[in-house]
Amino acid sequence: MSHTGNMINTTIQEEQSKAASRQVKKILLLWSPLADYSISCFRELAKKKGIELYIIYQPGEKDAPYKQFDLGFFKKVIAYQ
């Protein structure tokens, strides 16, 4: 292969690598019910570049002895009963 052919192949491979690194990984979590430790793990995962988190979860009981969680780092949140 010629020098020009090698340069073209290298350029194509570099562009493919860049495109792959820009891809967003969308992760859907199905969870029931939420807990402090799981929210902490999800929050850390959401900080990673190229990650979008979505969650469908079952809310805890209204009289449960724990607080509601900040789920603002999720791209979309759905609570089901």
KOLTI-927230 format. One record per residue (C-alpha): x, y, z. Coordinates in nm, 4 decimals. Layout:
BEGIN
[[X; Y; Z]]
...
//
This chain:
BEGIN
[[0.0000; 0.0000; 0.0000]]
[[0.1252; 0.3480; -0.0786]]
[[0.2158; 0.6121; 0.1771]]
[[-0.1033; 0.8011; 0.0847]]
[[-0.3102; 0.4856; 0.1334]]
[[-0.1628; 0.4354; 0.4816]]
[[-0.2388; 0.7979; 0.5719]]
[[-0.5995; 0.7621; 0.4571]]
[[-0.6469; 0.4411; 0.6577]]
[[-0.4931; 0.6042; 0.9651]]
[[-0.7190; 0.9081; 0.9278]]
[[-1.0284; 0.6892; 0.8895]]
[[-0.9349; 0.4871; 1.1986]]
[[-0.8765; 0.8065; 1.3987]]
[[-1.2146; 0.9469; 1.2949]]
[[-1.3891; 0.6196; 1.3810]]
[[-1.2201; 0.6215; 1.7218]]
[[-1.3292; 0.9817; 1.7865]]
[[-1.6869; 0.9016; 1.6817]]
[[-1.6966; 0.6014; 1.9147]]
[[-1.5731; 0.8110; 2.2059]]
[[-1.8479; 1.0695; 2.1424]]
[[-2.1260; 0.8113; 2.1511]]
[[-2.3611; 0.8402; 2.4442]]
[[-2.4402; 0.5252; 2.6381]]
[[-2.8002; 0.5301; 2.7541]]
[[-2.8660; 0.3189; 3.0612]]
[[-3.2160; 0.2364; 3.1854]]
[[-3.2397; 0.1260; 3.5482]]
[[-3.5407; -0.0635; 3.6812]]
[[-3.5287; -0.0349; 4.0595]]
[[-3.7478; -0.1066; 4.3574]]
[[-3.7319; 0.0711; 4.6055]]
[[-3.4475; 0.3246; 4.6088]]
[[-3.1867; 0.3380; 4.8870]]
[[-2.9054; 0.5789; 4.9820]]
[[-2.6305; 0.3445; 4.8664]]
[[-2.7881; 0.2795; 4.5255]]
[[-2.8515; 0.6510; 4.4651]]
[[-2.4857; 0.7228; 4.5490]]
[[-2.3703; 0.4654; 4.2932]]
[[-2.6074; 0.5983; 4.0270]]
[[-2.4946; 0.9574; 4.0922]]
[[-2.1288; 0.8595; 4.0418]]
[[-2.2138; 0.6721; 3.7231]]
[[-2.4019; 0.9767; 3.5902]]
[[-2.0847; 1.1881; 3.6309]]
[[-1.9002; 0.9793; 3.3738]]
[[-1.8616; 1.1309; 3.0285]]
[[-2.0950; 0.9894; 2.7655]]
[[-2.3471; 0.8373; 3.0092]]
[[-2.7194; 0.9155; 3.0235]]
[[-2.9175; 0.7530; 3.3024]]
[[-3.2890; 0.6837; 3.3008]]
[[-3.4787; 0.5225; 3.5864]]
[[-3.8115; 0.3558; 3.6419]]
[[-3.8613; 0.2882; 4.0095]]
[[-4.1179; 0.1907; 4.2666]]
[[-4.1533; 0.4586; 4.5352]]
[[-4.1234; 0.3546; 4.8982]]
[[-4.4157; 0.3645; 5.1345]]
[[-4.5364; 0.7151; 5.2209]]
[[-4.4773; 0.6532; 5.5912]]
[[-4.1307; 0.5024; 5.5363]]
[[-3.8643; 0.6344; 5.7773]]
[[-3.6333; 0.7608; 5.5029]]
[[-3.6257; 1.0770; 5.2962]]
[[-3.7070; 1.1340; 4.9326]]
[[-3.4055; 1.1357; 4.7030]]
[[-3.2730; 1.3990; 4.4644]]
[[-3.3033; 1.2306; 4.1258]]
[[-3.2144; 1.5402; 3.9231]]
[[-2.9061; 1.3765; 3.7737]]
[[-3.1237; 1.1295; 3.5768]]
[[-3.2184; 1.2248; 3.2213]]
[[-3.5733; 1.0970; 3.2880]]
[[-3.7438; 0.9571; 3.5985]]
[[-4.0611; 0.7477; 3.6032]]
[[-4.2217; 0.6273; 3.9255]]
[[-4.4652; 0.3381; 3.8991]]
[[-4.7090; 0.2054; 4.1535]]
//
